[in-house]
Amino acid sequence: MEKVKVGIIGCGNISSVYFKKLKESEITDIVACADIIKERAQKKAEEFGIPKVYSVDELLSDKEIEIVVNLTIPISHYEIAITSLKSGKSTYSEKPLAINKKQGKEIVKIAKQKKLYVGSAPDTFLGAGIQTCIKIINDGIIGEPISATAFCVGHGHESWHPDPEFYYKIGGGPLFDMGPYYLTALINLIGPVKSVMGFTKITFPERTITSQPKSGTKIIVEVPTHITGLLEFENGAIGTVITSFDVWASNLPLIEIHGTKGSISVPDPNGFGGEVKIFTEKEKKWQVVPLTHKYAEQNRGLGVEDMAYAIRTNRKHRANGNLAFHVLDIMESLHESSDKGKRIILKSTCEKSKPMPEEGLYE
Ligand SMILES: NC(=O)c1ccc[n+]([C@@H]2O[C@H](COP(=O)([O-])OP(=O)(O)OC[C@H]3O[C@@H](n4cnc5c(N)ncnc54)[C@H](O)[C@@H]3O)[C@@H](O)[C@H]2O)c1
């Protein structure tokens, strides 16, 4: 099968895992990379043997490139996705899809008009951990899901990320940063969400960077950094989600789903593997369940690989625009609910993505 030619825009912190994954893939060929800071693109090209270092415009004009992988910061996702789609290229962005619903809607609309593929991270839900949980739920082992909890609390990114400012600007914050992992997993485990209510706050309006090279620099916080949300799923299940950059320590579980016949403890949705545990009314004790699927190790970029294979085999891809847009709708609506002091009925929905084959993408 002919490999799909890929161009990567944004050669920062997260890009190395994508370069590695898409270099090794049997279905993708990275032919070019670009960054607003050209030296960063040059460095990655040297490290990973990428033939061309381009400006963003040059990359988007290269006729051979079929998929643009957009690894820029959230505020740039929309502009790059739109120009890339208008240049006739399928596009996959790091999360979030965009910084608001209006932008996200346009991205999905243009992709549809142009009959191109559009997708977004996270793709961790395609890994062995979440896929094993999806199979357990689909097999009816915990019965019908009735409730879920998802907790992702910590103290932010200024202690380790070299350029952490974007995490505290529009498009950042713990919900837009970590919410996509948790919400994408919940949607694929339980189904789409019908309505939401949220409460948000900013505990520390100014933060100080302690990582290098910007140690001592202040960041003015523009977005809520502690969000508690309630989700009403279309199937009637009720979820509680807390994301925070304001908490020093916590013993909360990551994700639990409670069903009519038992409960499941879901592993970290920001990873591909992890431990799956179930409790059933029959066994009456927690048991570790062996993972049933492939991809338990770092596989970021698997969503791009799935998109590339979907292009060649003319099928739907899993980390797709409709799913990412529904996640974006949930996140913005939680903020909106808090601002307006009322419950928000969502206008979007999506389908659960088709489960992965146990033996891997190509089976
Ligand atoms: N760092 C992580 O651990 C991590 C993990 C998962 C996902 N992400 C997501 O990946 C994305 C990138 O994060 P990062 O940590 O790599 O950020 P980063 O700041 O390290 O890298 C982003 C790169 O994009 C470039 N860039 C920004 N705007 C651009 C534009 N308009 N045109 C071309 N290049 C542009 C920057 O120069 C920079 O090199 C974010 O959406 C983030 O949420 C990051």
The ligand as an SDF file (V2000), in Angstrom:
LIG
                    3D

 44 48  0  0  0  0  0  0  0  0999 V2000
    3.9920   18.9880   25.8400 N   0  0  0  0  0  0  0  0  0  0  0  0
    3.2270   17.9480   26.0780 C   0  0  0  0  0  0  0  0  0  0  0  0
    3.5400   17.0790   26.9180 O   0  0  0  0  0  0  0  0  0  0  0  0
    1.9380   17.7600   25.3230 C   0  0  0  0  0  0  0  0  0  0  0  0
    1.3050   16.5500   25.4570 C   0  0  0  0  0  0  0  0  0  0  0  0
    0.1730   16.3010   24.7270 C   0  0  0  0  0  0  0  0  0  0  0  0
   -0.3420   17.2770   23.9190 C   0  0  0  0  0  0  0  0  0  0  0  0
    0.2430   18.5010   23.8300 N   0  0  0  0  0  0  0  0  0  0  0  0
   -0.3660   19.4950   22.9490 C   0  0  0  0  0  0  0  0  0  0  0  0
    0.4720   19.6760   21.8270 O   0  0  0  0  0  0  0  0  0  0  0  0
    0.4350   21.0290   21.3740 C   0  0  0  0  0  0  0  0  0  0  0  0
    1.8330   21.5850   21.3850 C   0  0  0  0  0  0  0  0  0  0  0  0
    2.3410   21.5000   22.7020 O   0  0  0  0  0  0  0  0  0  0  0  0
    3.9050   21.5880   22.9730 P   0  0  0  0  0  0  0  0  0  0  0  0
    4.0630   21.2750   24.4090 O   0  0  0  0  0  0  0  0  0  0  0  0
    4.6730   20.8340   21.9650 O   0  0  0  0  0  0  0  0  0  0  0  0
    4.1090   23.1720   22.7690 O   0  0  0  0  0  0  0  0  0  0  0  0
    5.4550   23.9180   22.3860 P   0  0  0  0  0  0  0  0  0  0  0  0
    5.2410   25.3520   22.6980 O   0  0  0  0  0  0  0  0  0  0  0  0
    6.6200   23.2170   22.9870 O   0  0  0  0  0  0  0  0  0  0  0  0
    5.5390   23.7010   20.7910 O   0  0  0  0  0  0  0  0  0  0  0  0
    4.6820   24.3280   19.8730 C   0  0  0  0  0  0  0  0  0  0  0  0
    5.4810   24.6970   18.6490 C   0  0  0  0  0  0  0  0  0  0  0  0
    4.6000   25.2690   17.6920 O   0  0  0  0  0  0  0  0  0  0  0  0
    5.2350   26.4000   17.1060 C   0  0  0  0  0  0  0  0  0  0  0  0
    4.1990   27.2980   16.6290 N   0  0  0  0  0  0  0  0  0  0  0  0
    3.3030   28.0010   17.3600 C   0  0  0  0  0  0  0  0  0  0  0  0
    2.4680   28.6890   16.5580 N   0  0  0  0  0  0  0  0  0  0  0  0
    2.8440   28.4000   15.2790 C   0  0  0  0  0  0  0  0  0  0  0  0
    2.3530   28.8030   14.0160 C   0  0  0  0  0  0  0  0  0  0  0  0
    1.3170   29.6230   13.8740 N   0  0  0  0  0  0  0  0  0  0  0  0
    2.9690   28.3140   12.9250 N   0  0  0  0  0  0  0  0  0  0  0  0
    4.0380   27.4570   13.0390 C   0  0  0  0  0  0  0  0  0  0  0  0
    4.5370   27.0500   14.2210 N   0  0  0  0  0  0  0  0  0  0  0  0
    3.9450   27.5190   15.3160 C   0  0  0  0  0  0  0  0  0  0  0  0
    6.0850   26.9800   18.2170 C   0  0  0  0  0  0  0  0  0  0  0  0
    7.1600   27.7690   17.7200 O   0  0  0  0  0  0  0  0  0  0  0  0
    6.5750   25.7150   18.9370 C   0  0  0  0  0  0  0  0  0  0  0  0
    7.8060   25.2470   18.4460 O   0  0  0  0  0  0  0  0  0  0  0  0
   -0.5420   21.7490   22.3050 C   0  0  0  0  0  0  0  0  0  0  0  0
   -1.8080   21.8040   21.7090 O   0  0  0  0  0  0  0  0  0  0  0  0
   -0.5690   20.8680   23.5550 C   0  0  0  0  0  0  0  0  0  0  0  0
   -1.8190   20.9530   24.2170 O   0  0  0  0  0  0  0  0  0  0  0  0
    1.4010   18.7490   24.4880 C   0  0  0  0  0  0  0  0  0  0  0  0
  1  2  1  0
  2  3  2  0
  2  4  1  0
  4  5  1  0
  4 44  2  0
  5  6  2  0
  6  7  1  0
  7  8  2  0
  8  9  1  0
  8 44  1  0
  9 10  1  0
  9 42  1  0
 10 11  1  0
 11 12  1  0
 11 40  1  0
 12 13  1  0
 13 14  1  0
 14 15  2  0
 14 16  1  0
 14 17  1  0
 17 18  1  0
 18 19  2  0
 18 20  1  0
 18 21  1  0
 21 22  1  0
 22 23  1  0
 23 24  1  0
 23 38  1  0
 24 25  1  0
 25 26  1  0
 25 36  1  0
 26 27  1  0
 26 35  1  0
 27 28  2  0
 28 29  1  0
 29 30  1  0
 29 35  2  0
 30 31  1  0
 30 32  2  0
 32 33  1  0
 33 34  2  0
 34 35  1  0
 36 37  1  0
 36 38  1  0
 38 39  1  0
 40 41  1  0
 40 42  1  0
 42 43  1  0
M  CHG  2   8   1  16  -1
M  END
$$$$
